[in-house]
């Protein structure tokens, strides 16, 4: 499995192109301009495989900028947790709130079901429901590769915002301690913003986690 990261848009959002046994998926297509979209399409085309699916860790505007452009070009289905469908429906309102342009994704949408394995090529991925930043936030986990795509749940030295629609700090901390921490200290975290990290590094150094470890749920 190979993973290519790209960082786009004014919010500096990370997206990931994953090539597993010739199947190519995009996690959080963050490309907001024609130039950024062309760069991401170049990565897809260079893989020699057709983009099969777009996987969303959640549906905040900075993670969905490039969705419709990639659907139009490749016909890929969009996978999102049902609890974040209202965010997709309110894409125009999200864009207006931040004063940016967005082509609102129109699908087709497929609901992600936590607990049901997601097969990428021949690789089984787990879908973990990790709400708190948004109600439908999910984390994609490849246990064999020891990598988790966490969206805006956990960052190097920080955690996701909880002051947006249906955000909750207690729920987010529960997601981190009950879903991410049990993955093991060696689990690599590829977040929606900033540099990659590991569960162990964040348990040792992240101020949002170190002060709460003893009282973790």
Secondary structure, DSSP 8 states (H G I E B T S, - for coil): -EEEEEEETTTTEEEEEEEETTEEEEES----SHHHHHHHHHHHHHHTS-EEEEE-S---HHHHTTHHHHHHHH--EEEEEGGGHHHHHTHHHHHHHHT---------EEEE-TTS-EEETTEEEEEEE--SSSTT-EEEEETTTTEEEEETSEETTEE---SSTT--HHHHHHHIIIIIGGG-TT-EEEESSS--EEHHHHHHH-HHHHTTGGG--
